[in-house]
Amino acid sequence: MWDYTDKVMDHFLNPRNVGSVENPDGVGEVGSLACGDALTLSFKLGPDGRIADAKFKTFGCASAVASSSVLTELIKGKTLDEAMQVTNQDIASYLGGLPEQKMHCSVMGQEALEAAIANYRGKHDGAAAVKKGNIVCTCFGVTDEEIRKVVRENGLSTVEQVTNYCKAGGGCGGCHGRIAELIVEVQGEAVKTQIASPPKKPAKLTNIQKIQLVQQTINEQIRPALRADGGDIELIDIDGNKVIVAFRGMCAQCKVSGFTMKDVVQARLREYVSDDLTVEAEKNPESSEHKS
């Protein structure tokens, strides 16, 4: 269970400004249902050019709802330039802090605000908003510019922190090397020793060693990312090189569970345990209730 502050729970259970602003001046949409979090922010300017109303619709966890709720409160009464100064750290601080693995929710709020303001300005100066940079994390569609920004503004120094703040690297893991390069590019050579690299896979494993390493990899490299979005995974059995697992929580109902199975779970186990492992879903989920 996440250790949420009273303010997080208040804004989750009693969210402010839910819905859509009628005839909005700006609308920003970020995230996607496939990734587990999605947010739409809309606002209306008053005659004085300040934000008179702001509302949100979000799909996600308690942190996502609370961050979106707080964001609408923070930007009301501000000019667009003043609103642009609101950072994800401002959102997290107002809530009394967020779990490290949930900081991406505050970043999503900041990105939705930037997208909504860009939408407004695009209507008035004719410049369409274009996502800047090159895609680094194909699993979650995160660009190098977005990673640089989150590293610079939040003082990040490890790949794991980047994943916590913007989800980049939380899928198949194939972009970890590029994320590490971007961290060094922003923070300098001093952070190189802090950037964790995957351990070398053992040349040969006994069955017991394989089981232990698979479970360790699930606990340390796979489960945290799934739990960040309300899901989980359970190791059911290992039959030779076949690993049988079952998704739990949100992951059990996710439309992209097949992608997660192959491009996240299987990819991580091959990276940390053995190249010849294959991962399959448990065929009879009910039977897992009788297994420890």
Steps between C-alpha positions, in 0.01 A plus 500: 500500500633841407573743783284794392474827689167625633494764224544238228212296643283812535549600136453139391179441695371856452653618169446862406395621155419167336355520150545713190483878471223615267639671189859477627775729382759224530499120527796274572500121476792286620561134573289212370274230638741241363775640722279503807468878548318761293411862575296766321526856633283788378492865602310821435646850520316788661474856357819589687699232319533285809383138531145526628416129490694176462375142503640156444411145407749231589543124491753373747590437861446711813814702425379580147162621621647699790770661281242603240267640765776706661619627163162656421506673838854630453442659159169676564543877510837488324596640162622245246860608555457462875335160456791384288723549803312228693728194515441138585690562823246772589221246454676237711591752771141625526394140561759459774708273277440197280659154507807500275338243269201732454680821405409441136145602595615850593704519178192397302311792653770746403508359145120527468517866603774572246299321230183697584682833486668399172156411366369846594796682349482288188144616440606864527839512329451214256793295630398141558652326801758244396655244729871581514785256481554142389321203656728318743251278685276342237295318767370827645579747220743715701744721309857599577387859561245385757764291677750787502233729646396266779865424587595868507197628693500221760872437541476133398811285484387140434299317236261377771424858602427596140255208478329616819462854368396444138469120449781495243682169537210337684411267214736268315811673635660533159542875543690487832834564330373810320334630818831460684674701225244779531545511878876543458440760228287709736666436835862448397752219540466498879176299488646210300572295810138536615346361182429135562572254221344152475700227676681244287294188447647181646650266240319200647222468752369211705122468518495649849723789393278565199186510713664735750632734230166508316320588823760764586469657155122509527519658846763761413466573127141422400259521794577866597407627152174302498405604853555864405188468284293286735605162363712210616645169386534159661749228413296180463751240377822441307511205260844476343544828314129583517396750767130502586360814659164660580414868491309649791313824566472745211739292290259205501242711314737703284446493124874503437586217739635298207748775425595523866552123517740491206664841486529564872496178702670271247747770392607572858540130587712445190707805587565400862470119505534312170459573128298183437219563748143528373211635702140379488183596682347253741234306310270443797522804733267342758755230570747758632288543811626160615866585445724678745 
